[in-house]
């Protein structure tokens, strides 16, 4: 009986946790975000939003303002089209509903408390806990704010309504910088969580 059970288990197909399109868009988004952040820091240093605060040149990209802008715009289009494809696929496949909902403030606080005590289970990588759901939805919204505030800065004259919604050109730069800072914080926390649960990294590479 045991031999039959083992043979059956070995012959059964391995369940795919992250489909190929999720893995591809994840890594392309990661590449685009890193390129945009590093080139954005070089652009920021050319005209700091907060006087007296600059980004170390060693972590910037582009070498100078013109080079940084070229990198920034190239990565911007990658992020835009890849992100649009990611959102469309999530909606079409119904993944956004099954993976990220239901979600409530109570469940977020409960799972956050469990995580801080080191009691949060990661036994089933196919399911996100409430903290993960909130984090991924938050970063999606944050990237949307980055795109819109960046558009208000880049095409300020062409999109006066968007510029107005952002509080004007100067405040749009503040919004853009703050959204970038939140994204950087998310990346740090995300890397820490991956280090704590390395299986999630493997899942995003091989899909299971």
Residue, then its C-alpha position, 0 to 999 in steps of 0.5 A: x500500500x505504501x509503495x502504491x501511494x508513493x508511486x501515485x504521489x511521484x507520478x502526480x503533476x506538480x502544482x504551479x503556484x506562480x504562473x509564467x506570466x506572473x513570474x515574468x512580469x514580476x522580474x521585469x517590474x523589479x528591473x524597471x523599478x530599480x532602474x527608475x529609482x537609481x536614475x530618479x535619484x540622479x535627476x533628484x540630485x540635479x535639483x533637490x526637492x529638499x534643500x540640503x538633502x542629496x542622494x549618494x552618487x554611488x547609488x545613482x544611475x546615468x552619470x549626469x542629468x541627461x544620461x539619467x533622464x534617458x535611463x528614466x524614460x526607457x525604464x518608465x515605458x517598460x514599467x508602464x506596459x509591463x505593469x498594464x499587462x500585469x493588471x490586465x492579466x490579474x483582472x482577466x484571470x480573476x487572480x486579483x480576487x482570489x489572491x488578494x481578497x477578502x481583506x480587512x483591517x482586522x485581518x491585517x492587524x492580526x497577521x501583523x501581530x503574528x508576524x512580529x511574534x514569529x508565529x505567522x505560518x508560511x506552510x502554503x506558499x500559494x496563499x497570501x496572508x493579510x499582510x502580504x495582500x495589503x503590501x502588494x495592493x499598497x505597492x501597486x497603488x504606490x506605483x500608480x501614484x509614481x506614474x501619475x505624479x511623474x506624468x504631472x512633472x514631465x508633461x506639466x503643461x499638457x496635463x494641467x488637470x493632473x498637475x492641479x490634482x497633484x497640488x501644482x508642479x512643485x508639490x507633484x515633485x514632493x509627491x513623486x519623491x515620497x512615493x519613491x521613498x515608500x517604494x524603496x521601503x517596500x523593497x527593503x521589507x520585501x527582501x527581508x521577508x524573502x530572506x526569512x522565507x527563501x522558498x518564496x524566492x524559489x517559487x518566483x523563479x520556478x513557479x512551484 
